[in-house]
Amino acid sequence: MSSFFHVYCPEEVNINYRLFVFDDINEGFILLTEYDHDQIKRISERFVIAYLTHK
């Protein structure tokens, strides 16, 4: 089972995503990044991060 972690995008970078998701081999996981981006609009960022870090 893969584990994931997130990294916040620097504020000086002009992009739509506030955080990026990576898998356990440090590769970007765009599907989960896009999913989290959509969920942050619906629920709080705190819950999205809790979802990512839940084991």
PQR file with spaces between the fields and no chain letter, atoms N, CA, C, O and H, PARSE charges and radii, in Angstrom:
ATOM       1  N    MET     1       0.841   -1.182    0.000 -0.4000 1.5000
ATOM       2  CA   MET     1       0.000    0.000    0.000 -0.0000 2.0000
ATOM       3  C    MET     1       0.882    1.239    0.000  0.5500 1.7000
ATOM       4  O    MET     1       1.829    1.333    0.781 -0.5500 1.4000
ATOM       5  N    SER     2       0.580    2.168   -0.854 -0.4000 1.5000
ATOM       6  CA   SER     2       1.357    3.397   -0.962 -0.0000 2.0000
ATOM       7  C    SER     2       1.013    4.363    0.145  0.5500 1.7000
ATOM       8  O    SER     2      -0.105    4.378    0.661 -0.5500 1.4000
ATOM       9  H    SER     2      -0.189    2.092   -1.488  0.4000 1.0000
ATOM      10  N    SER     3       1.993    5.168    0.500 -0.4000 1.5000
ATOM      11  CA   SER     3       1.735    6.277    1.412 -0.0000 2.0000
ATOM      12  C    SER     3       1.963    7.570    0.637  0.5500 1.7000
ATOM      13  O    SER     3       2.692    7.593   -0.354 -0.5500 1.4000
ATOM      14  H    SER     3       2.901    5.156    0.081  0.4000 1.0000
ATOM      15  N    PHE     4       1.345    8.619    1.090 -0.4000 1.5000
ATOM      16  CA   PHE     4       1.408    9.896    0.396 -0.0000 2.0000
ATOM      17  C    PHE     4       1.776   10.995    1.376  0.5500 1.7000
ATOM      18  O    PHE     4       1.524   10.892    2.576 -0.5500 1.4000
ATOM      19  H    PHE     4       0.752    8.601    1.895  0.4000 1.0000
ATOM      20  N    PHE     5       2.376   12.045    0.842 -0.4000 1.5000
ATOM      21  CA   PHE     5       2.645   13.229    1.648 -0.0000 2.0000
ATOM      22  C    PHE     5       2.406   14.453    0.776  0.5500 1.7000
ATOM      23  O    PHE     5       2.368   14.358   -0.451 -0.5500 1.4000
ATOM      24  H    PHE     5       2.582   12.128   -0.133  0.4000 1.0000
ATOM      25  N    HIS     6       2.246   15.588    1.414 -0.4000 1.5000
ATOM      26  CA   HIS     6       1.960   16.805    0.669 -0.0000 2.0000
ATOM      27  C    HIS     6       3.042   17.843    0.916  0.5500 1.7000
ATOM      28  O    HIS     6       3.727   17.831    1.939 -0.5500 1.4000
ATOM      29  H    HIS     6       2.277   15.666    2.411  0.4000 1.0000
ATOM      30  N    VAL     7       3.174   18.739   -0.051 -0.4000 1.5000
ATOM      31  CA   VAL     7       4.105   19.861    0.027 -0.0000 2.0000
ATOM      32  C    VAL     7       3.330   21.084   -0.429  0.5500 1.7000
ATOM      33  O    VAL     7       2.676   21.063   -1.472 -0.5500 1.4000
ATOM      34  H    VAL     7       2.617   18.748   -0.881  0.4000 1.0000
ATOM      35  N    TYR     8       3.405   22.150    0.357 -0.4000 1.5000
ATOM      36  CA   TYR     8       2.734   23.382   -0.033 -0.0000 2.0000
ATOM      37  C    TYR     8       3.487   24.059   -1.172  0.5500 1.7000
ATOM      38  O    TYR     8       4.718   24.061   -1.208 -0.5500 1.4000
ATOM      39  H    TYR     8       3.936   22.167    1.205  0.4000 1.0000
ATOM      40  N    CYS     9       2.743   24.622   -2.079 -0.4000 1.5000
ATOM      41  CA   CYS     9       3.320   25.384   -3.178 -0.0000 2.0000
ATOM      42  C    CYS     9       3.806   26.734   -2.635  0.5500 1.7000
ATOM      43  O    CYS     9       3.082   27.375   -1.873 -0.5500 1.4000
ATOM      44  H    CYS     9       1.743   24.621   -2.049  0.4000 1.0000
ATOM      45  N    PRO    10       5.003   27.178   -3.002 -0.5600 1.5000
ATOM      46  CA   PRO    10       5.461   28.493   -2.557  0.2800 2.0000
ATOM      47  C    PRO    10       4.515   29.593   -3.035  0.5500 1.7000
ATOM      48  O    PRO    10       3.986   29.527   -4.145 -0.5500 1.4000
ATOM      49  N    GLU    11       4.311   30.591   -2.202 -0.4000 1.5000
ATOM      50  CA   GLU    11       3.362   31.661   -2.533 -0.0000 2.0000
ATOM      51  C    GLU    11       3.771   32.446   -3.771  0.5500 1.7000
ATOM      52  O    GLU    11       2.909   32.968   -4.478 -0.5500 1.4000
ATOM      53  H    GLU    11       4.741   30.645   -1.301  0.4000 1.0000
ATOM      54  N    GLU    12       5.071   32.539   -4.048 -0.4000 1.5000
ATOM      55  CA   GLU    12       5.521   33.316   -5.200 -0.0000 2.0000
ATOM      56  C    GLU    12       5.286   32.600   -6.533  0.5500 1.7000
ATOM      57  O    GLU    12       5.434   33.202   -7.597 -0.5500 1.4000
ATOM      58  H    GLU    12       5.771   32.114   -3.474  0.4000 1.0000
ATOM      59  N    VAL    13       4.923   31.327   -6.478 -0.4000 1.5000
ATOM      60  CA   VAL    13       4.627   30.560   -7.691 -0.0000 2.0000
ATOM      61  C    VAL    13       3.142   30.741   -8.009  0.5500 1.7000
ATOM      62  O    VAL    13       2.281   30.479   -7.169 -0.5500 1.4000
ATOM      63  H    VAL    13       4.803   30.837   -5.614  0.4000 1.0000
ATOM      64  N    ASN    14       2.858   31.184   -9.208 -0.4000 1.5000
ATOM      65  CA   ASN    14       1.486   31.447   -9.625 -0.0000 2.0000
ATOM      66  C    ASN    14       0.902   30.193  -10.277  0.5500 1.7000
ATOM      67  O    ASN    14       1.082   29.956  -11.472 -0.5500 1.4000
ATOM      68  H    ASN    14       3.557   31.398   -9.891  0.4000 1.0000
ATOM      69  N    ILE    15       0.198   29.395   -9.467 -0.4000 1.5000
ATOM      70  CA   ILE    15      -0.409   28.155   -9.951 -0.0000 2.0000
ATOM      71  C    ILE    15      -1.693   27.932   -9.159  0.5500 1.7000
ATOM      72  O    ILE    15      -1.842   28.463   -8.058 -0.5500 1.4000
ATOM      73  H    ILE    15       0.052   29.588   -8.497  0.4000 1.0000
ATOM      74  N    ASN    16      -2.606   27.165   -9.701 -0.4000 1.5000
ATOM      75  CA   ASN    16      -3.897   26.954   -9.049 -0.0000 2.0000
ATOM      76  C    ASN    16      -3.834   26.072   -7.813  0.5500 1.7000
ATOM      77  O    ASN    16      -4.697   26.186   -6.942 -0.5500 1.4000
ATOM      78  H    ASN    16      -2.485   26.734  -10.595  0.4000 1.0000
ATOM      79  N    TYR    17      -2.845   25.201   -7.710 -0.4000 1.5000
ATOM      80  CA   TYR    17      -2.786   24.253   -6.605 -0.0000 2.0000
ATOM      81  C    TYR    17      -2.093   24.866   -5.391  0.5500 1.7000
ATOM      82  O    TYR    17      -1.038   25.489   -5.507 -0.5500 1.4000
ATOM      83  H    TYR    17      -2.144   25.109   -8.418  0.4000 1.0000
ATOM      84  N    ARG    18      -2.708   24.676   -4.227 -0.4000 1.5000
ATOM      85  CA   ARG    18      -2.098   25.160   -2.981 -0.0000 2.0000
ATOM      86  C    ARG    18      -1.124   24.124   -2.433  0.5500 1.7000
ATOM      87  O    ARG    18      -0.121   24.482   -1.814 -0.5500 1.4000
ATOM      88  H    ARG    18      -3.565   24.169   -4.132  0.4000 1.0000
ATOM      89  N    LEU    19      -1.411   22.848   -2.655 -0.4000 1.5000
ATOM      90  CA   LEU    19      -0.494   21.812   -2.207 -0.0000 2.0000
ATOM      91  C    LEU    19      -0.379   20.733   -3.264  0.5500 1.7000
ATOM      92  O    LEU    19      -1.290   20.513   -4.063 -0.5500 1.4000
ATOM      93  H    LEU    19      -2.225   22.558   -3.157  0.4000 1.0000
ATOM      94  N    PHE    20       0.757   20.069   -3.248 -0.4000 1.5000
ATOM      95  CA   PHE    20       1.042   18.988   -4.187 -0.0000 2.0000
ATOM      96  C    PHE    20       1.189   17.698   -3.406  0.5500 1.7000
ATOM      97  O    PHE    20       1.704   17.700   -2.288 -0.5500 1.4000
ATOM      98  H    PHE    20       1.497   20.247   -2.599  0.4000 1.0000
ATOM      99  N    VAL    21       0.742   16.601   -3.985 -0.4000 1.5000
ATOM     100  CA   VAL    21       0.801   15.299   -3.333 -0.0000 2.0000
ATOM     101  C    VAL    21       1.861   14.447   -4.030  0.5500 1.7000
ATOM     102  O    VAL    21       1.946   14.410   -5.257 -0.5500 1.4000
ATOM     103  H    VAL    21       0.324   16.599   -4.893  0.4000 1.0000
ATOM     104  N    PHE    22       2.667   13.762   -3.211 -0.4000 1.5000
ATOM     105  CA   PHE    22       3.701   12.864   -3.705 -0.0000 2.0000
ATOM     106  C    PHE    22       3.497   11.496   -3.088  0.5500 1.7000
ATOM     107  O    PHE    22       2.948   11.371   -1.993 -0.5500 1.4000
ATOM     108  H    PHE    22       2.598   13.792   -2.214  0.4000 1.0000
ATOM     109  N    ASP    23       3.941   10.470   -3.799 -0.4000 1.5000
ATOM     110  CA   ASP    23       3.831    9.112   -3.264 -0.0000 2.0000
ATOM     111  C    ASP    23       5.094    8.741   -2.494  0.5500 1.7000
ATOM     112  O    ASP    23       5.978    9.576   -2.303 -0.5500 1.4000
ATOM     113  H    ASP    23       4.386   10.571   -4.688  0.4000 1.0000
ATOM     114  N    ASP    24       5.174    7.501   -2.058 -0.4000 1.5000
ATOM     115  CA   ASP    24       6.283    7.075   -1.208 -0.0000 2.0000
ATOM     116  C    ASP    24       7.630    6.972   -1.926  0.5500 1.7000
ATOM     117  O    ASP    24       8.657    6.782   -1.275 -0.5500 1.4000
ATOM     118  H    ASP    24       4.456    6.823   -2.214  0.4000 1.0000
ATOM     119  N    ILE    25       7.643    7.093   -3.246 -0.4000 1.5000
ATOM     120  CA   ILE    25       8.915    7.131   -3.963 -0.0000 2.0000
ATOM     121  C    ILE    25       9.186    8.529   -4.531  0.5500 1.7000
ATOM     122  O    ILE    25       9.946    8.688   -5.486 -0.5500 1.4000
ATOM     123  H    ILE    25       6.808    7.248   -3.775  0.4000 1.0000
ATOM     124  N    ASN    26       8.552    9.534   -3.925 -0.4000 1.5000
ATOM     125  CA   ASN    26       8.762   10.957   -4.228 -0.0000 2.0000
ATOM     126  C    ASN    26       8.386   11.359   -5.648  0.5500 1.7000
ATOM     127  O    ASN    26       8.967   12.287   -6.210 -0.5500 1.4000
ATOM     128  H    ASN    26       7.935    9.405   -3.148  0.4000 1.0000
ATOM     129  N    GLU    27       7.429   10.668   -6.217 -0.4000 1.5000
ATOM     130  CA   GLU    27       6.907   11.060   -7.525 -0.0000 2.0000
ATOM     131  C    GLU    27       5.591   11.795   -7.328  0.5500 1.7000
ATOM     132  O    GLU    27       4.778   11.423   -6.482 -0.5500 1.4000
ATOM     133  H    GLU    27       6.958    9.914   -5.761  0.4000 1.0000
ATOM     134  N    GLY    28       5.395   12.839   -8.115 -0.4000 1.5000
ATOM     135  CA   GLY    28       4.152   13.585   -8.027 -0.0000 2.0000
ATOM     136  C    GLY    28       2.954   12.713   -8.361  0.5500 1.7000
ATOM     137  O    GLY    28       2.993   11.916   -9.298 -0.5500 1.4000
ATOM     138  H    GLY    28       6.056   13.142   -8.801  0.4000 1.0000
ATOM     139  N    PHE    29       1.889   12.873   -7.586 -0.4000 1.5000
ATOM     140  CA   PHE    29       0.668   12.094   -7.798 -0.0000 2.0000
ATOM     141  C    PHE    29      -0.430   13.078   -8.180  0.5500 1.7000
ATOM     142  O    PHE    29      -1.164   13.571   -7.324 -0.5500 1.4000
ATOM     143  H    PHE    29       1.857   13.521   -6.825  0.4000 1.0000
ATOM     144  N    ILE    30      -0.533   13.358   -9.480 -0.4000 1.5000
ATOM     145  CA   ILE    30      -1.400   14.424   -9.970 -0.0000 2.0000
ATOM     146  C    ILE    30      -2.880   14.145   -9.726  0.5500 1.7000
ATOM     147  O    ILE    30      -3.640   15.080   -9.473 -0.5500 1.4000
ATOM     148  H    ILE    30       0.063   12.958  -10.176  0.4000 1.0000
ATOM     149  N    LEU    31      -3.310   12.884   -9.793 -0.4000 1.5000
ATOM     150  CA   LEU    31      -4.730   12.595   -9.571 -0.0000 2.0000
ATOM     151  C    LEU    31      -5.166   12.996   -8.160  0.5500 1.7000
ATOM     152  O    LEU    31      -6.225   13.596   -7.980 -0.5500 1.4000
ATOM     153  H    LEU    31      -2.693   12.125   -9.998  0.4000 1.0000
ATOM     154  N    LEU    32      -4.350   12.666   -7.169 -0.4000 1.5000
ATOM     155  CA   LEU    32      -4.684   13.030   -5.798 -0.0000 2.0000
ATOM     156  C    LEU    32      -4.492   14.530   -5.565  0.5500 1.7000
ATOM     157  O    LEU    32      -5.207   15.124   -4.758 -0.5500 1.4000
ATOM     158  H    LEU    32      -3.489   12.178   -7.315  0.4000 1.0000
ATOM     159  N    THR    33      -3.549   15.137   -6.252 -0.4000 1.5000
ATOM     160  CA   THR    33      -3.360   16.589   -6.166 -0.0000 2.0000
ATOM     161  C    THR    33      -4.613   17.305   -6.680  0.5500 1.7000
ATOM     162  O    THR    33      -5.099   18.239   -6.042 -0.5500 1.4000
ATOM     163  H    THR    33      -2.968   14.655   -6.907  0.4000 1.0000
ATOM     164  N    GLU    34      -5.132   16.873   -7.821 -0.4000 1.5000
ATOM     165  CA   GLU    34      -6.341   17.486   -8.375 -0.0000 2.0000
ATOM     166  C    GLU    34      -7.555   17.217   -7.490  0.5500 1.7000
ATOM     167  O    GLU    34      -8.384   18.104   -7.287 -0.5500 1.4000
ATOM     168  H    GLU    34      -4.737   16.114   -8.340  0.4000 1.0000
ATOM     169  N    TYR    35      -7.660   16.013   -6.970 -0.4000 1.5000
ATOM     170  CA   TYR    35      -8.762   15.680   -6.073 -0.0000 2.0000
ATOM     171  C    TYR    35      -8.735   16.572   -4.834  0.5500 1.7000
ATOM     172  O    TYR    35      -9.764   17.113   -4.429 -0.5500 1.4000
ATOM     173  H    TYR    35      -6.987   15.292   -7.135  0.4000 1.0000
ATOM     174  N    ASP    36      -7.568   16.720   -4.241 -0.4000 1.5000
ATOM     175  CA   ASP    36      -7.450   17.568   -3.056 -0.0000 2.0000
ATOM     176  C    ASP    36      -7.772   19.019   -3.373  0.5500 1.7000
ATOM     177  O    ASP    36      -8.401   19.710   -2.572 -0.5500 1.4000
ATOM     178  H    ASP    36      -6.732   16.281   -4.569  0.4000 1.0000
ATOM     179  N    HIS    37      -7.346   19.478   -4.532 -0.4000 1.5000
ATOM     180  CA   HIS    37      -7.650   20.853   -4.951 -0.0000 2.0000
ATOM     181  C    HIS    37      -9.164   21.076   -5.004  0.5500 1.7000
ATOM     182  O    HIS    37      -9.658   22.107   -4.546 -0.5500 1.4000
ATOM     183  H    HIS    37      -6.835   18.917   -5.184  0.4000 1.0000
ATOM     184  N    ASP    38      -9.890   20.121   -5.559 -0.4000 1.5000
ATOM     185  CA   ASP    38     -11.350   20.223   -5.615 -0.0000 2.0000
ATOM     186  C    ASP    38     -11.975   20.137   -4.222  0.5500 1.7000
ATOM     187  O    ASP    38     -12.937   20.846   -3.928 -0.5500 1.4000
ATOM     188  H    ASP    38      -9.489   19.284   -5.932  0.4000 1.0000
ATOM     189  N    GLN    39     -11.433   19.276   -3.371 -0.4000 1.5000
ATOM     190  CA   GLN    39     -11.996   19.113   -2.026 -0.0000 2.0000
ATOM     191  C    GLN    39     -11.745   20.335   -1.147  0.5500 1.7000
ATOM     192  O    GLN    39     -12.582   20.668   -0.307 -0.5500 1.4000
ATOM     193  H    GLN    39     -10.651   18.700   -3.610  0.4000 1.0000
ATOM     194  N    ILE    40     -10.621   21.001   -1.324 -0.4000 1.5000
ATOM     195  CA   ILE    40     -10.333   22.208   -0.534 -0.0000 2.0000
ATOM     196  C    ILE    40     -11.388   23.276   -0.806  0.5500 1.7000
ATOM     197  O    ILE    40     -11.708   24.066    0.082 -0.5500 1.4000
ATOM     198  H    ILE    40      -9.942   20.731   -2.006  0.4000 1.0000
ATOM     199  N    LYS    41     -11.929   23.309   -2.015 -0.4000 1.5000
ATOM     200  CA   LYS    41     -12.998   24.253   -2.338 -0.0000 2.0000
ATOM     201  C    LYS    41     -14.288   23.899   -1.592  0.5500 1.7000
ATOM     202  O    LYS    41     -15.078   24.789   -1.276 -0.5500 1.4000
ATOM     203  H    LYS    41     -11.669   22.667   -2.736  0.4000 1.0000
ATOM     204  N    ARG    42     -14.509   22.615   -1.309 -0.4000 1.5000
ATOM     205  CA   ARG    42     -15.751   22.143   -0.689 -0.0000 2.0000
ATOM     206  C    ARG    42     -15.676   22.074    0.830  0.5500 1.7000
ATOM     207  O    ARG    42     -16.617   22.462    1.522 -0.5500 1.4000
ATOM     208  H    ARG    42     -13.867   21.893   -1.566  0.4000 1.0000
ATOM     209  N    ILE    43     -14.561   21.582    1.343 -0.4000 1.5000
ATOM     210  CA   ILE    43     -14.381   21.446    2.787 -0.0000 2.0000
ATOM     211  C    ILE    43     -13.086   22.144    3.169  0.5500 1.7000
ATOM     212  O    ILE    43     -12.370   22.636    2.297 -0.5500 1.4000
ATOM     213  H    ILE    43     -13.797   21.267    0.781  0.4000 1.0000
ATOM     214  N    SER    44     -12.785   22.192    4.416 -0.4000 1.5000
ATOM     215  CA   SER    44     -11.592   22.933    4.832 -0.0000 2.0000
ATOM     216  C    SER    44     -10.310   22.193    4.469  0.5500 1.7000
ATOM     217  O    SER    44     -10.291   20.970    4.330 -0.5500 1.4000
ATOM     218  H    SER    44     -13.367   21.792    5.125  0.4000 1.0000
ATOM     219  N    GLU    45      -9.262   22.955    4.323 -0.4000 1.5000
ATOM     220  CA   GLU    45      -7.949   22.394    4.014 -0.0000 2.0000
ATOM     221  C    GLU    45      -7.492   21.453    5.129  0.5500 1.7000
ATOM     222  O    GLU    45      -6.807   20.464    4.868 -0.5500 1.4000
ATOM     223  H    GLU    45      -9.278   23.948    4.436  0.4000 1.0000
ATOM     224  N    ARG    46      -7.862   21.753    6.337 -0.4000 1.5000
ATOM     225  CA   ARG    46      -7.485   20.923    7.476 -0.0000 2.0000
ATOM     226  C    ARG    46      -7.974   19.480    7.306  0.5500 1.7000
ATOM     227  O    ARG    46      -7.237   18.541    7.603 -0.5500 1.4000
ATOM     228  H    ARG    46      -8.418   22.557    6.549  0.4000 1.0000
ATOM     229  N    PHE    47      -9.207   19.299    6.831 -0.4000 1.5000
ATOM     230  CA   PHE    47      -9.743   17.958    6.627 -0.0000 2.0000
ATOM     231  C    PHE    47      -9.064   17.247    5.459  0.5500 1.7000
ATOM     232  O    PHE    47      -8.857   16.034    5.503 -0.5500 1.4000
ATOM     233  H    PHE    47      -9.805   20.062    6.589  0.4000 1.0000
ATOM     234  N    VAL    48      -8.722   17.988    4.433 -0.4000 1.5000
ATOM     235  CA   VAL    48      -8.033   17.393    3.290 -0.0000 2.0000
ATOM     236  C    VAL    48      -6.662   16.884    3.722  0.5500 1.7000
ATOM     237  O    VAL    48      -6.268   15.782    3.341 -0.5500 1.4000
ATOM     238  H    VAL    48      -8.890   18.974    4.397  0.4000 1.0000
ATOM     239  N    ILE    49      -5.937   17.661    4.503 -0.4000 1.5000
ATOM     240  CA   ILE    49      -4.626   17.245    4.990 -0.0000 2.0000
ATOM     241  C    ILE    49      -4.764   16.058    5.937  0.5500 1.7000
ATOM     242  O    ILE    49      -3.932   15.151    5.910 -0.5500 1.4000
ATOM     243  H    ILE    49      -6.258   18.556    4.813  0.4000 1.0000
ATOM     244  N    ALA    50      -5.788   16.049    6.765 -0.4000 1.5000
ATOM     245  CA   ALA    50      -6.028   14.907    7.655 -0.0000 2.0000
ATOM     246  C    ALA    50      -6.261   13.651    6.836  0.5500 1.7000
ATOM     247  O    ALA    50      -5.788   12.576    7.205 -0.5500 1.4000
ATOM     248  H    ALA    50      -6.464   16.785    6.787  0.4000 1.0000
ATOM     249  N    TYR    51      -6.977   13.770    5.737 -0.4000 1.5000
ATOM     250  CA   TYR    51      -7.220   12.625    4.843 -0.0000 2.0000
ATOM     251  C    TYR    51      -5.902   12.093    4.274  0.5500 1.7000
ATOM     252  O    TYR    51      -5.692   10.882    4.205 -0.5500 1.4000
ATOM     253  H    TYR    51      -7.361   14.643    5.437  0.4000 1.0000
ATOM     254  N    LEU    52      -5.027   13.002    3.871 -0.4000 1.5000
ATOM     255  CA   LEU    52      -3.743   12.604    3.297 -0.0000 2.0000
ATOM     256  C    LEU    52      -2.846   11.913    4.305  0.5500 1.7000
ATOM     257  O    LEU    52      -2.135   10.968    3.961 -0.5500 1.4000
ATOM     258  H    LEU    52      -5.198   13.986    3.927  0.4000 1.0000
ATOM     259  N    THR    53      -2.872   12.372    5.531 -0.4000 1.5000
ATOM     260  CA   THR    53      -1.935   11.867    6.533 -0.0000 2.0000
ATOM     261  C    THR    53      -2.494   10.738    7.362  0.5500 1.7000
ATOM     262  O    THR    53      -1.772   10.169    8.181 -0.5500 1.4000
ATOM     263  H    THR    53      -3.449   13.139    5.810  0.4000 1.0000
ATOM     264  N    HIS    54      -3.757   10.392    7.179 -0.4000 1.5000
ATOM     265  CA   HIS    54      -4.363    9.306    7.946 -0.0000 2.0000
ATOM     266  C    HIS    54      -3.752    7.963    7.536  0.5500 1.7000
ATOM     267  O    HIS    54      -3.590    7.677    6.350 -0.5500 1.4000
ATOM     268  H    HIS    54      -4.343   10.854    6.514  0.4000 1.0000
ATOM     269  N    LYS    55      -3.423    7.163    8.522 -0.4000 1.5000
ATOM     270  CA   LYS    55      -2.808    5.861    8.217 -0.0000 2.0000
ATOM     271  C    LYS    55      -3.622    4.754    8.774  0.5500 1.7000
ATOM     272  O    LYS    55      -3.265    3.586    8.619 -0.5500 1.4000
ATOM     273  H    LYS    55      -3.554    7.396    9.486  0.4000 1.0000
